[in-house]
Amino acid sequence: MSILNKWSFQNLSDAIFSPKANGVETKIEEIKQKLPTPVFWLLGKTQAGKSSLIRALTGNTAAEIGNGFQPCTQRSQFYDFPSVSHPIIRFLDTRGLGETAYDPKEDLAQCANQAHLLMVVMQALDMNQHDIVEAVKNIHKAHPDWQIIVLQTTLHDGYANHTQQHIEPYPYQNTPFPPIVPHELAQALLHQRDWFKGLPVHFVPVDFTLPEDGFAVVNYGLDVLWDVIETALPKSVIGLLRASEQHNELLDFHAKEAHPHIIGYALLSMGAGAIPLVGLPLVLGVQGKLFHSIASIYNLELTRRIYGEFAALMGTGFVAGMLGRELLKIIPVYGWAVAGLYSGAMTYALGQAFCVYLNGFKRGALPTHDELKETYDYAFVHARQFLKNKEK
């Protein structure tokens, strides 16, 4: 290990185990405040499936969702995912929509400069949606640039019998629907779409059920919904929440829980890494916090032994890369932007590799250097692409 790499390991170790009150915490908090958080405004009647939607998008249980909402108006609540301290998605849930007319003025005033996407949730066979449609039209008049996604839920209510499974492959992306779609369900879906003529609406039929409901596909239509969200929010980093099947194979239960936290710290690192001159101490501070956060999710205390073992398995290549990132800052402006992107992607990749290591640590079978490197390399490329999209 070179002197330069020894110095870097020692500084990261100091940031983890001997943090100093040198203004890093304050700067990290300042970066947090500046990070944009995509706000999804959920509009729909009671029992339309909004909680199921959040559970499908975030992986949180219904209980966690219920406990996580914070009131913001008399009829609305915010839900920050994965946490209030490190939100990467914010849901605005409009409550109390039922038979009475809904006046969205209070909510409009509350989120006029915050919401980025309007998600309308309605049951596919529920034809009593006049108040919802009128609210959408009023919102569109006030914010014509907002993207609108209409989710048509509980498709199984329109199946011919209770034993029918969801239709594969997904048949709802183009109209007319193929004959395999039950006639009553097809007519209901098309009738609801007629209500929104003239509006920039993306329609996504979905069915988010529970495992005990007996459907082979629990979150039916979720991949299509993610595609639509990424199209509607091309400047967001929302794609990082979509772990590929190859990536999912590397994740245990705890790693999936840690995944959104890793994204949050990657965004912090991206902001810290783009700050000239003082970026490296900030990045090290963010990464130190990330290691502690992941260890706590695995119900472990981050000790010097764990950190040292992980660092030894990883090797010094990632540290040399981090120092190379600092050299990019010699190039004014462009170098700072590239350095921030590199820092964010590296932090994301380190977090994923640390999850693989901790999973092996708990099982008593440590991963090899090649396994960690493969995880790191794949996650780095994956994160760099989406973080780059954010900058466009």
C-alpha positions, 0 to 999 in steps of 0.5 A: 500500500502506498503512502498516499493510500495509507493516508487516505485509509487513515483519514476515512478511518478518522472520519468514521471513528474520530469525527471532529467538530470542524464544520463538516456536520454543518456543511452536510446539513446545508447540502441536505437542505439544497438537494431536490426531493421529487414530490409525488402528489397522490390524489384519490378516494379513500381505499383507492390504493394509495398506501399500496402504491407507496408500499410497491414503490418503496418496499415499506410495509403498510404499518411503516407507511401509516406511522410515517405520515406527517400532517401538512394541512388539515386534509393532507400529509407528507410521507418522506422515504426512507426517512425525514432526515434523508428523504429521496422521495416525498409523497403528498397524500391528499386525505378525505376525498369521498362523496363531498366535493374537494377543493384543492386550493389549500393543497395547491398553496402548500405544494405549489413550488414542491410537487413534481408529479401528480399521481391519480389513483382510482379503482378500475371499476369505480365510475364515481370519480367526478370530484377526482376528475374535477380536482385534476383539471383544476390542478392542471390549470394552475400547473400545466407543466406538471406531469400526470399519471393515472393509476387504474387499480384493483384490476382483479375486480374485473376478472371473470372469476376469483381464480384468474391470474393477471394477464401476461405479458402485460397487455395494457400499454396500447389500445385497443386492448387485446381480446384476452382482457375481459370485456367489462374490465376493458370497457371500464378502463377506456371509459375512465380514460375518456374523462381526461381527454385533453390532459397530458395523462399517462395511464397505467393499469396496476394491481398491487396485492399482498402475497396472501391474496394468491396472485403469482405477480404481487406488484402487477404493472410496477415495471411499467409504472417505473418506466412512466415515472422515469419518462415523466421525471427525466432529471430525477435519480428515481431510477436508482430505486429500480435495482435490476434482477442481477443486482437484487440477487446480491441483496439480502433483506437488510441490504434492501432496507439499506438501499434507499439510505445508500441513495440518500448518502450518494446524493449528499456525497455528490453535493459535497464532492462538487465543492472546491477545496473542502470536498474531500473532508466532506465526502469522507464525513458522508461516507463515515456516516453511511458506514454507521447507518448500514451497520445499524440496519444490520444490527451491528456496531461498526468496529475498527475490526469490521471496517479494517476487514472490509477495507482489506477485502476491497483493496486500495483501488477505490481510494486511489480513485477517490484521490484522482477525483480530487485532482479533477478539481484542478480543472475549474467548474467542469472538474468540480461537476465531474468530481461531484458525480464521481463522489456520488457514484463511488459512495453508492457503490461502496454502500452496496459493497459494504452490504454484501460484506456485512451479509457475509460477516453475519453468516460467517462466510466473508465474500472474496475480493473479486465478489466485492469488486464485482458488486462495486463495479456494477453499482458504480456504473449503475449509479454514475449513469443515473446521477449523470441524468440528474445533471442534465 
